[in-house]
Amino acid sequence: MQGELTVTVRFTQAILQTADRLGLALPPDLVAAVQAEPRVSLSLQDELWSAFCRSTDDPLIGLRLGLSIQVGHLDAAGMLLMTCENLGQALESVLEYHPIVGEGGHFLLQQEKTGSLLVYEPRYEIYCSERVEAVLACLLHMGRWTTGGAFQPESLFFQHAPLDKLSRYSHLLGAQLHFEQQHNALRFPAASLTLPLIQANPELCLQLRGLADRLLAELDSQSLSGQVRTLLYEQPRWGKERIAEKLCMSGRHLVRKLAEEGASFKLLRATLLQEMAEKHLRANLSTADVAQELGFSDESAFTKAFKRWAGVTPAQYREQQL
């Protein structure tokens, strides 16, 4: 499965268990295939989602699946999320370790004047609307469960049109909804980041973080995008051609191979630089030092780039963290 995007078999089992609970019949050979490996290829996951959605006449089956997800379905990343001290740390774990659960999408946390926005960008195309609804419903469910019901998002945004009556969405999600929007996202008050988690366990969290780091490193070694991330983490100043040279290929070939994995060099680099910048700012490095560390020409160039990524300036981001 070298180079393929994958999903943990535990999340795949959530689909199988939901189908079984609802009495939905899935092809036995497909069920056997997705249970044969610790990681399921995204192409095989596409087949499973197709069979799962076709087996029911409920257009909100993805939403119902997401609301039934348990911590164990999210592998080590779920256990780590649960033991964090507060919701902000849990969301940082989501941003960093979500590939352990699945490489079918990407998360971004943006700070706005009115609150925080957790954005989800899917990489798949088959039954995309149902799968996006499953992911956002899962995030909503986990946020509420880990905080003992204290987490209450202001609204949910979907890029697609509603798949069923709005009354059903409202009944299942209990939140304000917006469809045909620019992003798939959860918006919530910035104060929610400090909500304590009911299962917080700092010692266990530290141990689970070590396990998650190892799993992520193993996963990264299997994909080209993971190799690119690793090189960029070590050398954030490097551009496409230098990274391609290190991987013994041309820049054009690198772009083409990344596209086959549903990724792009520009997005990978921007995402990683944002993660590194936020980490350095939380560590109280000056804006000038962060700019130099990440290879920007000057502090002004870094500030403009960071505001484009996060929606706020480095100074505003630092104030929000404090």
Buried (B, 14 or more C-beta within 10 A) or exposed (E): EEEBBBBBBBBBBBBBBBBEEBEBEBEEEBBEBBEEEEBBBBEBBBBBBEBBBEBBEBBBBBBBBBBBBBBEBBBBBBBBBBBBBBBBBBBBBBBBBBBBBBBBBBBBBBBEEEBBBBBBBBBBEBBBBBBBBBBBBBBBBBBBBBBEEBBBBBBBBBBBEBBEEEEBBEEBBEBEBEBEBEBBBBBBBBEBBEBEBEBBBEEBBEBBBEBBBEBBEEBBEBBBBBBBBBBBEEEBEBEBEEBBEBBEBEBEEBBEBBEEBBBEBEEBBBBBBBBBBBEBBEEEBEBEBBBBBBBBEEBEEBBEBBBEBBBBBBEBBBEBEE
